């Protein structure tokens, strides 16, 4: 016969296990919401780049963002990013399109990441490029997810080894 303390212990474990299942389910819902938020933010980001308004573009980045793109030294922090974006949007603009094919949001909720392809078309074909990017996001206090790191590499995109996209 199981003593009362032992029964209480096992009952507590069973309830904790059930609570863990419920907790896992809520993480799944939160993770799906984060993924949807990031995908919607990327659509807005493409539109904001096309608008030519630096403040709209900068609103997608953290204050300490790091951007590594082909043909440039790494861009680190708000002041450097503001200058780079403002310079890039002056005069004739390049046509930039990008789309994620994979977005992942770990259950921790501390960061998320997207991977996708980009195409930059310039009137000078030698300045045009296409390739793959990875963006790492952090949550903002207002529910948005902001880019903390953006890394782009030119060249033909590689097929995803992880299966279908999220």
C-alpha positions in Angstrom: 0.0 0.0 0.0 1.3 3.4 -1.0 1.6 5.8 1.9 -0.4 9.1 1.8 2.8 11.2 1.3 3.9 9.0 -1.6 0.4 9.3 -3.2 0.5 13.0 -2.8 4.0 13.1 -4.4 2.9 11.1 -7.4 -0.4 13.0 -7.7 1.6 16.2 -7.7 3.9 14.8 -10.4 0.9 13.8 -12.5 -0.7 17.3 -12.1 2.6 18.9 -12.9 2.8 16.8 -16.1 -0.7 17.9 -17.1 0.2 21.5 -16.3 3.3 21.0 -18.4 1.2 19.8 -21.4 -1.1 22.9 -21.1 2.0 25.1 -20.8 3.5 23.5 -23.9 0.3 24.1 -25.8 0.3 27.8 -24.8 3.9 28.1 -26.0 2.9 26.6 -29.4 0.2 29.3 -29.7 2.6 32.0 -28.7 5.3 30.7 -31.1 2.8 30.7 -34.0 1.8 34.3 -33.1 5.5 35.3 -33.1 6.0 33.7 -36.5 2.9 35.5 -37.9 4.1 38.8 -36.4 7.5 38.5 -38.0 6.1 37.5 -41.4 3.7 40.5 -41.3 6.6 42.7 -40.2 8.7 41.6 -43.2 5.9 42.4 -45.6 5.6 45.9 -44.0 9.4 46.2 -44.1 9.5 45.6 -47.9 6.8 48.3 -48.3 8.7 50.6 -46.0 11.9 50.2 -48.0 10.0 51.1 -51.1 8.6 54.2 -49.5 12.0 55.8 -49.3 11.3 57.0 -45.7 14.3 56.3 -43.5 12.3 56.5 -40.3 10.0 53.7 -41.5 12.9 51.5 -42.4 14.7 52.2 -39.1 11.6 51.3 -37.1 12.2 47.6 -37.9 15.6 47.5 -36.1 16.8 47.5 -32.5 19.0 50.4 -31.3 22.0 48.1 -31.2 21.4 46.3 -34.5 24.2 44.8 -36.5 23.8 44.7 -40.3 26.3 42.7 -42.5 25.6 43.1 -46.2 27.7 42.4 -49.3 30.1 45.2 -50.3 30.1 47.0 -47.0 31.8 47.1 -43.7 29.4 45.9 -40.9 26.9 48.5 -39.8 26.7 48.6 -36.0 24.3 50.6 -33.9 21.6 53.2 -34.4 23.7 56.1 -35.6 25.6 54.0 -38.2 22.4 52.4 -39.4 20.6 55.7 -39.6 23.4 57.1 -41.8 23.6 54.0 -44.0 19.8 53.9 -44.5 19.5 57.7 -45.2 22.5 57.5 -47.6 21.0 54.5 -49.4 17.6 56.1 -49.8 18.9 59.4 -51.3 18.8 59.9 -55.0 17.8 57.0 -57.3 16.9 54.0 -55.2 17.7 50.4 -55.8 14.8 48.0 -56.1 15.0 45.6 -53.1 12.7 42.7 -52.7 13.0 40.0 -50.0 10.9 37.2 -48.6 11.4 34.7 -45.8 11.1 31.0 -46.5 11.6 29.9 -42.9 10.8 31.6 -39.6 11.6 30.0 -36.3 10.6 31.2 -32.8 11.9 29.1 -29.9 9.6 28.6 -27.0 11.9 30.9 -24.8 10.5 33.9 -26.6 13.8 35.7 -26.3 14.8 35.7 -29.9 13.4 34.5 -33.3 15.0 34.2 -36.7 14.0 34.2 -40.3 15.8 33.0 -43.4 15.0 34.0 -46.9 16.1 35.4 -50.3 16.6 38.9 -51.5 17.1 40.6 -54.8 18.7 44.0 -55.2 18.3 45.6 -58.6 20.3 48.7 -59.5 20.5 50.7 -62.7 24.1 49.8 -62.7 24.1 46.0 -63.1 27.4 45.6 -61.4 25.8 46.8 -58.2 22.8 44.4 -58.4 22.9 41.2 -56.4 20.7 38.4 -55.2 21.2 35.9 -52.4 20.2 34.7 -49.0 19.6 36.5 -45.7 19.2 35.6 -42.1 17.6 38.0 -39.6 17.6 37.5 -35.9 14.8 39.3 -34.0 14.2 40.4 -30.4 10.9 41.4 -29.0 10.1 45.0 -28.3 7.9 46.2 -25.4 5.0 47.0 -27.8 4.6 43.5 -29.3 6.7 44.1 -32.4 9.7 42.0 -33.2 12.8 44.0 -34.2 15.8 43.0 -36.2 18.9 42.7 -34.0 21.2 41.1 -36.6 20.8 41.0 -40.3 23.3 39.1 -42.4 23.0 38.8 -46.2 25.2 36.7 -48.6 25.1 37.0 -52.4 24.8 33.9 -54.5 22.2 31.3 -55.4 20.1 30.3 -52.4 20.7 26.9 -51.0 17.9 24.4 -50.6 16.7 24.1 -47.1 17.9 20.9 -45.4 15.3 21.2 -42.6 12.2 20.4 -44.7 9.1 22.5 -45.4 9.1 26.1 -44.4 7.2 27.4 -41.4 
